[in-house]
Amino acid sequence: PGKIKPATTCAEPVIAMDLAATMLEAAGLPQDMVPDGRSISSLLAGKTDASWRDRPLTWHFPFYQPETRYNAARKEIGVNDFAIARSQPHSAIRLGTLKLIHFYESSSNELYDLAADPSESNDLAAARPEEAAKLHRALFDQLESSDARLPIRKH
């Protein structure tokens, strides 16, 4: 109260760990308890800089889900149908407006420009191979630096 106006919105991409860091800061606790997060208080106060736009956001899901009855789960789901769908190991990175998703089963990448295509309907990986390769390298550099477990493929 008194620091951030009610109904304030933020257009910068943030990630869940940022919310935890923000709550820690608001409570007067050290933000380093969430080493991957960054408080968004400055954004909510209207202060932004290039460091937010230039920060890569990564997601890593090296699992098959559901773990049991995988073959019985649906391949596709719809909105609000509460179906359990199959998920295969994948990782993603967002840098600026570009998002790359890497699928481990097929060793393939999908590339999306979220500013032009927020629904991720138009895969640009084949049309923009240099950007896809750059993001692929950045993703795996991040996974390696954080000592992320990679999926093991059984033959």
Contacts in CASP RR format, 6 or more apart in sequence:
PFRMAT RR
TARGET T0000
AUTHOR 0000-0000-0000
METHOD contacts of the structure
MODEL  1
PGKIKPATTCAEPVIAMDLAATMLEAAGLPQDMVPDGRSISSLLAGKTDA
SWRDRPLTWHFPFYQPETRYNAARKEIGVNDFAIARSQPHSAIRLGTLKL
IHFYESSSNELYDLAADPSESNDLAAARPEEAAKLHRALFDQLESSDARL
PIRKH
3 41 0 8 1.000
3 45 0 8 1.000
4 41 0 8 1.000
4 44 0 8 1.000
4 45 0 8 1.000
8 44 0 8 1.000
8 46 0 8 1.000
10 40 0 8 1.000
10 43 0 8 1.000
10 44 0 8 1.000
12 40 0 8 1.000
12 43 0 8 1.000
12 48 0 8 1.000
12 52 0 8 1.000
12 53 0 8 1.000
13 52 0 8 1.000
13 57 0 8 1.000
13 94 0 8 1.000
13 96 0 8 1.000
14 40 0 8 1.000
14 43 0 8 1.000
15 36 0 8 1.000
15 37 0 8 1.000
15 57 0 8 1.000
17 34 0 8 1.000
17 36 0 8 1.000
17 37 0 8 1.000
17 38 0 8 1.000
18 37 0 8 1.000
18 38 0 8 1.000
18 39 0 8 1.000
18 40 0 8 1.000
19 40 0 8 1.000
20 33 0 8 1.000
20 34 0 8 1.000
20 37 0 8 1.000
21 31 0 8 1.000
21 34 0 8 1.000
21 37 0 8 1.000
21 38 0 8 1.000
21 39 0 8 1.000
21 40 0 8 1.000
22 39 0 8 1.000
22 40 0 8 1.000
22 41 0 8 1.000
24 30 0 8 1.000
24 31 0 8 1.000
24 33 0 8 1.000
24 34 0 8 1.000
24 39 0 8 1.000
25 31 0 8 1.000
25 39 0 8 1.000
25 41 0 8 1.000
26 41 0 8 1.000
31 37 0 8 1.000
31 38 0 8 1.000
31 39 0 8 1.000
38 55 0 8 1.000
42 48 0 8 1.000
43 52 0 8 1.000
53 96 0 8 1.000
54 95 0 8 1.000
54 96 0 8 1.000
56 93 0 8 1.000
56 94 0 8 1.000
56 95 0 8 1.000
56 138 0 8 1.000
56 142 0 8 1.000
57 93 0 8 1.000
57 94 0 8 1.000
57 95 0 8 1.000
58 91 0 8 1.000
58 92 0 8 1.000
58 93 0 8 1.000
58 94 0 8 1.000
58 139 0 8 1.000
58 142 0 8 1.000
58 143 0 8 1.000
59 91 0 8 1.000
59 92 0 8 1.000
59 93 0 8 1.000
60 91 0 8 1.000
60 143 0 8 1.000
60 148 0 8 1.000
61 87 0 8 1.000
61 89 0 8 1.000
61 90 0 8 1.000
61 91 0 8 1.000
62 89 0 8 1.000
62 91 0 8 1.000
62 104 0 8 1.000
62 148 0 8 1.000
62 149 0 8 1.000
62 150 0 8 1.000
62 151 0 8 1.000
63 87 0 8 1.000
63 89 0 8 1.000
63 151 0 8 1.000
64 70 0 8 1.000
64 86 0 8 1.000
64 87 0 8 1.000
64 88 0 8 1.000
64 89 0 8 1.000
65 86 0 8 1.000
65 87 0 8 1.000
66 73 0 8 1.000
66 84 0 8 1.000
66 86 0 8 1.000
70 86 0 8 1.000
73 83 0 8 1.000
73 84 0 8 1.000
73 85 0 8 1.000
73 86 0 8 1.000
74 83 0 8 1.000
74 84 0 8 1.000
74 85 0 8 1.000
74 86 0 8 1.000
75 85 0 8 1.000
75 86 0 8 1.000
76 85 0 8 1.000
77 83 0 8 1.000
77 84 0 8 1.000
77 85 0 8 1.000
88 103 0 8 1.000
88 104 0 8 1.000
88 105 0 8 1.000
89 103 0 8 1.000
89 104 0 8 1.000
89 105 0 8 1.000
89 151 0 8 1.000
90 101 0 8 1.000
90 102 0 8 1.000
90 103 0 8 1.000
90 104 0 8 1.000
91 101 0 8 1.000
91 102 0 8 1.000
91 104 0 8 1.000
91 139 0 8 1.000
91 143 0 8 1.000
91 148 0 8 1.000
92 99 0 8 1.000
92 100 0 8 1.000
92 101 0 8 1.000
92 102 0 8 1.000
92 139 0 8 1.000
93 99 0 8 1.000
93 100 0 8 1.000
93 135 0 8 1.000
93 138 0 8 1.000
93 139 0 8 1.000
93 142 0 8 1.000
94 114 0 8 1.000
95 135 0 8 1.000
95 138 0 8 1.000
97 113 0 8 1.000
97 114 0 8 1.000
97 115 0 8 1.000
97 116 0 8 1.000
98 111 0 8 1.000
98 112 0 8 1.000
98 113 0 8 1.000
98 114 0 8 1.000
98 131 0 8 1.000
98 135 0 8 1.000
99 111 0 8 1.000
99 112 0 8 1.000
99 114 0 8 1.000
99 120 0 8 1.000
100 109 0 8 1.000
100 110 0 8 1.000
100 111 0 8 1.000
100 112 0 8 1.000
100 125 0 8 1.000
100 132 0 8 1.000
100 135 0 8 1.000
100 136 0 8 1.000
100 139 0 8 1.000
101 109 0 8 1.000
101 110 0 8 1.000
101 112 0 8 1.000
102 108 0 8 1.000
102 109 0 8 1.000
102 136 0 8 1.000
102 139 0 8 1.000
103 109 0 8 1.000
103 110 0 8 1.000
104 150 0 8 1.000
104 151 0 8 1.000
104 153 0 8 1.000
105 153 0 8 1.000
108 125 0 8 1.000
109 125 0 8 1.000
109 132 0 8 1.000
109 135 0 8 1.000
109 136 0 8 1.000
110 120 0 8 1.000
110 123 0 8 1.000
110 125 0 8 1.000
111 123 0 8 1.000
111 124 0 8 1.000
111 125 0 8 1.000
111 128 0 8 1.000
111 131 0 8 1.000
111 132 0 8 1.000
111 135 0 8 1.000
112 120 0 8 1.000
112 122 0 8 1.000
112 123 0 8 1.000
112 124 0 8 1.000
113 122 0 8 1.000
113 124 0 8 1.000
114 120 0 8 1.000
116 122 0 8 1.000
124 131 0 8 1.000
124 132 0 8 1.000
125 132 0 8 1.000
143 150 0 8 1.000
END
